[in-house]
Amino acid sequence: MPTEFRDCMEQRTEEWFKSLTKDAGQFLHFDLDGSTHTKDQVKTMVQCIPESLSEECFHMNEDDGGEYCVDEDTPEESLLPIQAACLKNRKAAPFILLLAEEGMKHNVGGEGTTGGLWRGNWHFPDLLVRLVYEYSGRSEDGEDSSPGDHDLLLLDVIKTLWKTELLKKEEIRKYDLLTHACCPRFSKKRFEYLVDCDPDALKQKINAGPYDCLLHWLVETTNQYWQVESATSGDHVALERFKMAFTGGLKHFPLELGLLYQENSNSQSVIEAAYNRFGKEKAWKAIEDCLGRKDTKTNDCSLMVAAAEGSSSHLDVIYYMLRKEPVVLEHSMKLNKMSPADNDVIAKRQKLG
């Protein structure tokens, strides 16, 4: 074969394959659909064109008036196909595990990124974090999806990651996922699921700051960068998040009163910190709402005993339980957990009540 023709053929073949790879990449980004395509089909495709797994595209927000464009100038702002399956193309969620497995074979995204899944950049510091706090989206018919619908969509992705061990307890704690997901209006289901996966994360020190646990973080921080409910004024949003975390604590740690008395480095309990931040009336109303929930597993006698071990601030819980079920007083006193001074205060409150 003449050298000139061979060079021309190699050039044309290279251009053709580059174009084919780009087409395959865009298919993975925007057209992959679990209701239409099978895992065998997709696996065959990416094994024939593995470079398609590394094709980066910039996904424009719907509000920007467009759908997408291939990103050639700013690759640091673009997504890989596996990331698009998590954040943009919800129909591709069934293929996340397949894309991760094939991506790891070809070192997509670099070492330690699980096939590009955890590759972060300036706009997407961590895809996992985006998965737990993202709150906007479109439904399948192109209309704005409700916060609850979007929460469920992303919950399905997180469940897939957890069940296939692409998400583990280590990531929940390393990335402070509970702090990002603790948003009642937009990510309630995701928060509850993450707490069920790793209840002890509620007790762990927050990595992004000097906070001894989630409840202390919620009480002691005032300028949360993820506050998307700006239309709500005052402490209402912060109190709702506090209630969300406290409810999770009551579910998994009823004998510790939902971690209400966990102390920070200054020996201040959560309830004391909440009183200082929100004022006693608002803070107690939030706590009372959670204690009165029918799905709370807390045993009344256990509440009384745990409260009696604390400081005078905890007498509010004792008095609440007395009003709710006076018979628990007899059980608690038999255990000798309450001091004479505590009993005197309670007796006075009963007379005033």
N, C-alpha and C positions, 0 to 999 in steps of 0.2 A: 504494500500500500504506500503510495507516495506520502512523503513526510508532511507536505503542505496540507493534503487532504486529511491525514490522520489528526493533525493538530486542529484543523477546523472541526472535525467530527467530535473530538474530545471537548472542544470549547462549547459546541452546540449541546452535547450531552450534559455537560456540567451546568449550563444555563437551564436546560430542561429540568434536570433533577432539582436545582435550586428553586425553580418555579413550582415544581410539584411539591417540594417540601413546604413551601410557603402556603400552598393551597391546603395541604394536609394539616398544617398548623392552625389555619383559620377554621378548618372544619372542626378540629378539637376544641377550639375556643368558642365557637358560636353555633355550631349545628349538631353537636353531639347530643343525642336524646335517648334516654333509657327506655322510653316507650316504643322506640322505632328500631334502635340498633342493639345488637347482641354483644356480649363481652368477647365472644370468639371473633366476631367481625372486627371489633376495635383492636383486639390483641394482634390479629394478623396485620392490620394496617400499621400499627406502631412498630411492629417487628420488621416490616418491610422498609419503613421510613422512620427510624428511631430519632432522626434529627428533628422530626416534627414536634417531639416532646419539649424541645428547647426553643421553639418558636415563640417569641415574645410579642405581645400585642398590648396596645394601650386601650383600655376600656373606658370610654367616655361615660360620664354620668348622664342619665336620661334627661336631667334638667338642662344639660348643655346643648340640647337640641340635636344630638346625634347618637349613633349606636356604638361605633367603634372606628378605630383606624389602626393600621399597622404602625408600630412605633419604631422608627429607625434612628431618630436623633436623640431621644432621651430614653434609652433602655432601662435606666434605673427607676423609671416611673411605670414600667409595664409589668404585665403579669405573664406567668407561664400557664399552659393549658390546665394543669392540675389546680392552680390557684383560681383560675377562672371558673372551674367546676365547683369550687367551694363558694365563691363570692358573687359570681355573675350569672353563669348558666346553670340554674338549679336543676334543669333536666339532665345534666351530666353527672349529678351526684352519685348515681350507682356505679360510676366508673372510677371514682376517686382511688380506691384501693388498687385497681389495675394500673392506673397511671402512676401511682407511687411505686409499685413493684417494678414496672418496666423502666421508670425513671431512675431508680436506684441502680439498675444494671448498667446504665449509661452515664451515671454520675450527673444527672440533670440537676442544676442548681448548686452543685458543689457538694463536698463531703458534709455529712451530718444534717442535710436538709430534707431527708426522706423523699428523695426523688423530686426535689424542688418545692415540696409542700410548705416547708418552714423557711423558705428563702425570704428574707426581708429586705426592704429598701426604704428610701426616704418617705414615700407616700404610704407604704405598707410595712411599717416597722416590724410587724409580725402578723402573718395571715391568721394565726390562731386567735390573736387578740381581736382582730376584725370580725372573726366568726362569732365571738361571744357578745360583742357590743353593737354590731351593725344593726341599724334600725329602720332603714329605708329600702324600698324595693318595688318591683312591679309584679303583678299577678300574671298568670299565663295569658290572659286576654289583653295584656298591655295596660290595664288600669292600675292605679296606685293600690298596692295591697295594704291591708290594715296592719297595725303593729302586731296584733296577735297572729295573723296569718304568716307574716314574715318571721316571727319568732319560731313558729312551728317548722317552717321550711329549713331554717338554719339549725334547729334542734335535730332534725333528721340527719343533717351532715355531721353534727357533733356525735350523735349516736353511732354513726358508721365508723367514725374515727376511733371511738372508744372501744367498740366491739371488735375491731380489727387490730387493736393495740397500737394504732398510730397516734393516739392520744392516751397519755398515762398520767398518773398522779403527779409525777415529777413536773410535767408541763403545767398542770393546774396551779402548782405552787410557785414554780419558777417565774411564770408570767403573771402572777397575781390575777388569775382569770376571774376569781370571785368578785374582785373590786370592779372589773370591767363589766361583768354581767349583772351586777346588782342594780337593776333598773326596772321597777315594777311595771311600767307602762310598755316597755319595748322588749325586754328580754327575760321576763319572769320565768318562763318554762326552761330556758337555757340555764338560768341560775339554779333553779331547783334540781335540775338533772346533774349539774356539776357538783352540787352539794351532796347529792345522793352517791355520786361516784367517789367522792373523797370528803367525808364529813369532817375529818381532822383538819382540813384546810381552813375551816372556820377558826381554829385555834392558833394557826400559824402566824408568825410575825410577817408583816407586809414587807416585801422587798423594796418597794418604791417609797421608802420613807421610814421614819422612826416610830412605827405604829405596831403595837404588840399583838393585835388581832384585827379581824375585819370589823367588828363592832366598834372598837376604838378608832379605827381609821374613819369609819362613817361619821362618828361623833366629832372627831377632832379636826377633820379637814373641812374647809368651807368653800374652796374654789375648785371643785372637781372639774377637770378638763373635759370630762365626758358628759357634762350636764346638758342634755338636749331638750329638757323640758323647761326651757327658759321662760315660757309663758306663765309658769306657776311661780308666784312670788313667795317671799318669806322662807320659812324653814319647812314648808309642807313637803317638798320633794325629798329633802334630807331625812325627814321623819318617816316618810314612806319607805325609803331605802333601809332605814334602821329597822323598821318593822319587818321588812322582808328578810333581812339577815337574822333577826331575833327569832322569827318564826322557824327558820331553818335550824337554828340552834336548839329550840325547844323540841323539835322533831327528833333530833339525833342525840341531844344531851339533856334529857328531861331532869335527870338527877343533879345536873349542874345548873339548873334554871336557865337553860339556853345560853350559858356563858355570860349571863347578866352580871355576875360578880367577878368575872375575870379581871385581874388588875393589870395596870400598865406599869412602866418602870418607875412611876412616881407613887406606886401603891394606891392608885385611884381606880376604883371599880368602874365598870361600864355604866352602871346606873348612876353613880355619882357624876361621871363625866357628862352623861346625858342631861342630868339636872342642871349642870353648869352651862352647858351649851344651849339648850332649848328652853330652860326654865322648868321648874318642877311640874307645873300644871300640864304643859304640853308633853313633856317627856313621859310623865306617868300615864297620861291618856293613851299614848302609843303603846306603852308596855301593857296596860290593862286590856287594850284591844287584842293583843296577841295572847295573853293569858286566858282570855275568855273564848278563844276559838274552839269550836267543837272538835276539830281534828288534832288539837294539841294532845300529845301523849302524856303530859305531865300529871303525875299523881298528886292529889291535893295534900296529902300528908307529907310527901317528899318536898313539896314546895315550902310548907311550913317549917320543916326541919332545916332545909337549906337556908331559908331566909333568916332564921333565928341564929345562925352561925355568923351573921355579918354585923355590920355597923348599924347605927340608928337609921340610916337611909333605907335599910332593908325592911324596916318595920312597916313600910307602906305595903309590901307584899304580904306580910303577915296579916295586917288588918284587912286587906282585900280578901284573903283566903278565909278569914273569920266571917266576913259578911257573906261570902259565897257558900261556905259549908262550916258552920260553927262546931260541928262534932270533931273536926280535926284538931281542935285545941286540946282535947283530952288525950289524944294519941301523942301529940307533940310533947306535952308536959310529962307524960310517962317516960319519955326518952331523955328527960332532963337536959334538953338542948337549949332551953330558954332561961335567961337570967331573971332574978327577981325584978330588976329594973325594967326589963323588957315587958314583963307581965303587968307591971304597974302602968306603963304607957298604954298598953293594949286595953287594959280595963278602963282607963280614962277615955280612950277613943270610943269604946263601946257605949259608954254613958252619953258621950256627945253625939254619937251616931243615932 
